[in-house]
Amino acid sequence: MTAAALTSPAAAARVVTTVRHDPVGDLLDLLPATGGLSWVRRGEGLVGWGEAARLEVSGPSALADAARWWDEYAAGLDVADELGVPGSGPVLFASIAFDPLAGTSVFVVPEMVVGRRGGAGWVTALGPAPELPVPVAHDDGPAPRLRYADGALDPASWCAAVAAAVTRIDAGELAKVVLARDLLVSSDVPLDPRRMLRRLAARFPGCWTFAVDGLLGATPELLLRRTGRQLSARVLAGTAPRGAGAEDDRLARALLTSAKDRAEHALAVDSLVQALEPYCDGLDAPAEPQLLTLANVRHLATDVVGTQAARGRAAGAGLLDLVGAVHPTAAVCGTPTPDAAGLIGELEGMDRGRYAGPVGWLDAAGDGEFGLALRCAELVGDDGARLFAGCGIVAGSDPAAELAETQSKFAAFQAALEG
């Protein structure tokens, strides 16, 4: 294990108090200028700030080490919780590396958390008397002037990597690989993460707007939710751009009937189901995908639900154990996983870091939600960011079309930067 606990469990405050506070306003308006944590969808979820404890970890047992650290931390707390719902009481925010063995995963216990679920609001603080939050006044001012530059690969080189991947797929070496590219941006003024989060949430209300340790975005993909023994996930694979009027309807029908996109989607669903089945007494994955419509693209989507086993070894698996079992799915890596991961390392030319890794939260009862860090950017200093976008490559993938798909996905975050 390689780990750095910047604040150890023994040194942290020992009292955690949660009180009901229904009129919490817009959650994202409560965030401070820096260090904010977010997991918000359609106005509900969690935001937090301050660091009571922090763990950075990598290595073969990274998630197991993090789970043990969190269990020890939470067990030592004196908790007074008026609500006792998922997300109340002590909460851990997490941003896990795409490759937890090689990359660094970050876990943060905030000093203050504000939550809303099903119309009920609450405030949690490390200390006996939470201060009720006041919305932060914000003046976005003029849009920043931005400069873009290629990341690890320029468009032509990335298209060549896609063509090489298709050749390997056609040769029978693997069925699918997800190739991503990055885009670098610099601004003439400091970038305000709160502004970006608000704009992402307004444009993509059906996505989970997240922020953990400088990685922020709006993901449409729910890797895994755990509430008691109930598990759920939303698998996305297969993408089409939006159009205007009748053209938009035509593109939607074409995606739903596309043999290529449906094959890619089936690989992603099968990947999740096969990884989750050993932990479940029952698991249901609909045979037919649905369309998920966002402001800039559409995806094929399948909602998977299951019940965690009540007995045996699987019954003792915590949420981080389950996340480690299902990640990476074919939606962000490929099939078979080892072959796809190897090809990503060979062709992609960049370190993904925490892009396409699990991101979300976990409470002391073991409930939580993790998405995949997609449609996101990593802040670099005060005035820079690194944007990411990827595509599933299968037999028949066209490099130019895949490049256009990445540009559509970049546009989601570029709008939050530029507007």
Stockholm file with secondary structure:
# STOCKHOLM 1.0

chainA/1-419         MTAAALTSPAAAARVVTTVRHDPVGDLLDLLPATGGLSWVRRGEGLVGWGEAARLEVSGPSALADAARWWDEYAAGLDVADELGVPGSGPVLFASIAFDPLAGTSVFVVPEMVVGRRGGAGWVTALGPAPELPVPVAHDDGPAPRLRYADGALDPASWCAAVAAAVTRIDAGELAKVVLARDLLVSSDVPLDPRRMLRRLAARFPGCWTFAVDGLLGATPELLLRRTGRQLSARVLAGTAPRGAGAEDDRLARALLTSAKDRAEHALAVDSLVQALEPYCDGLDAPAEPQLLTLANVRHLATDVVGTQAARGRAAGAGLLDLVGAVHPTAAVCGTPTPDAAGLIGELEGMDRGRYAGPVGWLDAAGDGEFGLALRCAELVGDDGARLFAGCGIVAGSDPAAELAETQSKFAAFQAALEG
#=GR chainA/1-419 SS CEEEEEECGGGSCCEEEEEECCCCCCGGGGCCSSSCEEEEETTEEEEEESCSEEEEEESTTHHHHHHHHHHHHHHTCEEEESSCCTTCSSEEEEECCSSTTTSCEEEEECSEEEEEETTEEEEEEESSSCCCCCCCCCCCCSCCCEEEEECSSCHHHHHHHHHHHHHHHHTTSCSEEEEEEEEEEEESSCCCHHHHHHHHHHHCTTSEEEEETTEEEEECCEEEEEETTEEEEEEEEEEEECCSTHHHHHHHHHHHHCHHHHHHHHHHHHHHHHHHGGGEEEEECCSSCEEEECSSEEEEEEEEEEEECSSSGGGGCCHHHHHHHHCSCTTTSEESHHHHHHHHHHHSCSCCTTTTSEEEEEETTSCEEEEECCSEEEEETTTEEEEEEEEEECTTCCHHHHHHHHHHHHHHHHHHHHC
#=GC SS_cons         CEEEEEECGGGSCCEEEEEECCCCCCGGGGCCSSSCEEEEETTEEEEEESCSEEEEEESTTHHHHHHHHHHHHHHTCEEEESSCCTTCSSEEEEECCSSTTTSCEEEEECSEEEEEETTEEEEEEESSSCCCCCCCCCCCCSCCCEEEEECSSCHHHHHHHHHHHHHHHHTTSCSEEEEEEEEEEEESSCCCHHHHHHHHHHHCTTSEEEEETTEEEEECCEEEEEETTEEEEEEEEEEEECCSTHHHHHHHHHHHHCHHHHHHHHHHHHHHHHHHGGGEEEEECCSSCEEEECSSEEEEEEEEEEEECSSSGGGGCCHHHHHHHHCSCTTTSEESHHHHHHHHHHHSCSCCTTTTSEEEEEETTSCEEEEECCSEEEEETTTEEEEEEEEEECTTCCHHHHHHHHHHHHHHHHHHHHC
//
